[in-house]
C-alpha cells in the first residue's frame, strides 16, 4: 500500500512532529477475546482487564488501545461487580446477570475499539487491523436496522491558532453534503442525534468572510449554537484543550475529553463490506484537509456556499451537493 496516498498536505505540527490521528470503530458480531486477539496479532501488547465490558491493551507498537462495550450503565455495573469479586464466580447470580446483560446489550450497543494517536504514515496498519476484525466476523452499520455504528476520526491539527481552526471548520461545513453523499450515511444513523449537522444560521455565521473571531468568541459562538457533543464534527474536545475553563463553565458534561484534535463522527462503520476499509473515509476526509490548507480556494467555496444559503432553497434539494462536487473537480 502506497503510504503517500494517506498523507495530508500538512503532515507535521508546529513543533515539527508528525501529525497523529485517533480512530474509534463501533461494531458488533465479536466477543471481546476476538477483538483483543486481533489487536495483539497486529501490534502486540499486554492485556489489562478492567471488568467484563472494558479492556486495555498496553505497550503495543502504537501505544494503548481501548476496547469497551459502549454503554455507561453497563460499564458501571461491571465495575461494581469487579469490586465485589462476583465476576470470578461463574455460578453467581451476578455473573449470570452480567452475561445476559452483555448479550442483550450487544444487540443494540456496539463494542468500541479506540486506537492510540496514530502517526498519519502508519494509518495503513490500522486498516490491516480492520481486515483482521472483518475476517473474524465483525458486523457494521448496514448489517441490521438496529445498528447505528460509526467510525470516528480524531485528526490532530497542524496548528491550533484560531485561523487554522476556522479554516478546517469552514472547509468541513462547505464539504459536508459531499462527504455525506460519498460515505452514503446510513438512514438509521441519520435518525439518531449522534451525528446531527450544524444549523443553517451557524453555518452562515462561520463561512462569512467578515467573521474573524478571536478564540474566546469562536468558542462562545460555537457553544451558543451547539451546546452539545452531538454534531457530525464535534469541536468541543479541541476547545476544551485550548480553554478548558471556558468550556466547562458553559457545559457540564464529563464526556467532553480535552485533546488537540477535531472529532469527526460522520462516517458509517461498514466493516463487513469487503470493499470498505479505513482508506475510504480517510480519503474523503483528505478533501477537507486540502481545502482547509488552500486559502484562496476555500474563500471561493465559502462565497459560493454563502450565496446558495441566502437563496431560497428547499431542505432536500441537491444544488449545493452538485456545486461542491463540481468545485472539487476544478482543482
N, C-alpha and C positions, 0 to 999 in steps of 0.2 A: 504494500500500500504506500502510495506516494505521500509522505508526511507533509510536504509543502502545500498540498491541497487543503490541509486542515488549518493553515496559519492565517490569522487575520492580518490586515495591513499594518496595524500597530502590535508588534509582537512583545514588546517589553514595557515595563512600568517605568515611572520616572526614576526609580532607583537603579534601573538597568537590568533588573531581574526579569526572567521570562514570565509572562502573564500566565495565570492559572485559572482553571475552571472547575468548579464543583458540579457534580452530576448527581441527580436524585431520580431514581427509577421506581415507579409503582407498578406492581404486577401481582398476579395470583398463580395458582397451579403448582407451587413448590412447597416442600417442607423446609423449615429453616436449615436443617442439616444439609440439604441440597444446595441452598444458596451459599452457605458457608464453604462447602467443598468447592464450588465454582470459583469463589474469590481466592481461596488458598491455592487451588490448582494454577490460577493465573498469576498471582502475585505473592504467594507465600503468606506468612504471618502467624500470629499467635491469637487463639480464641479467648475471649472473655465473655462469659455468660452472665448477664445481669439478672434476668428472670426468663420465664418461658416466652416472652414476647419481645425481648430486646437483647441484642448481642453486639459485641465489638470485635473487630479483628485488628490487632495492633501489629506494628513492626512489619508491615508489608513493604513491597518495593516503593509504593507511593505514599505510605502513611496509614492512618487509621480509617478503616471502613466501619460504617454502622449498618446494622440490619435490625429492623423493628416492624412489628405489626402496627400500622399507623392509626392507632386509636388510643386516646389518652386514658380513657377509663379502663381499658384492658391492661395497659402497661401499669397503671396504678394498682390494679388487682394483683398483677404478677409481682410487683414489689412488696406488697403486703404479705403475700403468701411466702415469698422468699424469706422475709424477716421471721415469719412464724415457723419456718422449717418444713412446712407441709409439702413443698414441692418435691421433697426427696422421698416421700412415701407414696408409692404408686397406687396404694389401695385406699388412701384417704379420700373422704368426700370432697375436700377442697381440690385435690388433684384431678379427680374425675370431672368436677365442675370446670376446672381450668381447661381440660381437654375439650369438653363440649363447647365451652365459650369460644375457644380458639377456632374450632371447626366452623361454628356458626359465623363468627366474625369474618373468617376468610372468604365467605360467600359475598361479602359486601366491602370489607376493609382490606386494602392491599398490604402486602409486605412492601416495605420501602427499603431500598438499598441506597445508601448515601456514601459517595466516594469522598476521599480527602480532596483538597485542592490539587488538581492535576495540571502539570505544565501542558500548554496547548500542543506541544510537539508530541506528547505521549497520549493524547486522546485516542488514537487508533488502538491502543492497548485496551482501553475501556470498551471500545467497540468489539474487540475479541472476547472480552468478558461477557458481553451481551449475547454473543454467539453461544457461549457455554450455557448460559441460562436458557436460551431458546432450545438448545439440544436436550436440556434436562426436563423441558416441558413447561416453561414459563408461559403464562397467558396474559394478553394485553387488553386494551380498551375494547376492541371490537368482538371479543370472544363472548361477551354477554351484555345484555342491556343493563345489567346491574353494575357493570364495571365502568367507572369514570376515572380511569387511571391515566396518569400523566408522566411526562418526562420534564424535569426541571433542570435548567442550565443556570449556573451562577458564575458568569464570566467576570473576572477581576478587570477593573477598568485600567486603561493605560495611564490615567491621571485622575485625580479626584477634585480638581478645580471645578468651579461652577460651570465654566464654559464647556468643559468636556462632558459633564453630566447632562447639561442641557442639550448638547449635540446628540448624544445617544438617545435621550428621551424623545427628541424631535424625530430622529431617524426611525425609531420604533413606531411612533404614532403614525408617521407617513406610510409605513410599510405593513401595518397591522393587517389590513384586509388581504394584502398579497400573501402574507405569512399564513393566515388562517386558511386561505384557499390552497396554498401549496401543501400544507400539512393535513388538509381535509379533516378539520377538527370534528370529532365525534359529537353527534347530537346530544347524547347523554351528558357529556362534559359541558356543552354549551348551556344546558338547562340548569346546571349547578351554579352556585355563587362563586366557586373557587377561581374561575378564570374570567370574571366579568371584565369587559373592556372599559376604558375611560369614557366619561361622558363628553358630549359634543362641546359643552361650554368650556370644560377644562382643556380639551384639545385645541380649541380656538385660541385660548389664552396662551398656551405654550408655543404654538407654531407662529404666532405673530412676531414679526421681525423686531418690533419695538419692545418685546418682552425680554428684558435684560436684568433679571433679578440677581441680588446677592444670595449667598447660601441661605441665610435666615428666611428671606422672603420665598425662595424656592421651596424650602421645607414647609413653611406655613401654608403657602398656596396649595401644595400637594395635599396636605392633611385636611385643609378646608374642603377640598373637592373629593378626597379619597381617604376618609378616616377608617381604613380597613386594610388588611393584608390581602383581601380577595380581589386582586387585579391580575390581568394577564401578564403584566410585568410589575412586580411588587418592588417599589423603590424604598420601602421603609428600612430594610436591613442596611442599605447604604447610608441613608440619612441618620440612622441610629449610630453608625460607625463614625460619622462626621460630627454629629452634635447630639449625643445621646440624651442629655437633659431636656433639650427642646422637644424631642420625640416623646420621651417618657412623660413629660408634663402634659402632653396633649392626648396620648393614647396609653391606656393601662392594659397592655396585652403582653404577657410574658413570652408569648410565642415569637415576638419580634426579636430576631437574633442579629446582633451587630456584626457586620462584615463589609469589607471594601468591594462589594460585588453588586451587580444587578441580580434580580431574581426573576428569571424569565420562565413563566409557568405554562405557556400556551400549548406546546406540542402534546399529542397523544403518546401513550406508550403502545406501540404496535409490535411488540417483541415477538409474537408468534407468527408474524408475517415474514417469510423468508426474504422478501425484497426490502425489508426495513432494517435499519440499524442506526446507530448514533450519527453516522455521517450525513444522513438525510436532514434531520432537523438542524444539525450544526451547519451544514451547507447553506440552509436558508437563513440562519442567524448571521452568517458571514455577510449577507447583503446589508444587514443593519450596520455591521462594522464598517463596511466600505462606504456607506452613505454618511455615517457619523464622522468619518475622517476625511470627507471631501466637502469643505465649507461651501463653495460656490454651488455645487450640485445639490447639497442639502437645502440651501436657500431657495433654489429653483423648485424643489419638491414642495417645500413649505408654502411658497407663494401659490403654486397650483392647487395644493390641498386646501389652503385657506379660501381661495376663490370658490372652490367646489362646496365647502361647508357653508359659505354665505349665500349660496344659491338655493333655490327651492328644490329640495331633494326628498325622495321617499326613503323610508328606513331600509328598504330591500333592493334599492337599485344597485347596479354593478358598475356605474360610471367611474367611480374612483378606483375600483379594482382594475378596470381596463386601462385607465390612465396611468396608474402606478406601474402596471406591467409594461406598458409602452415606454415609460420613462426609464425603467431599469434596462430595457433593451437598447437604449440610446447610448449607454456608456461605452 
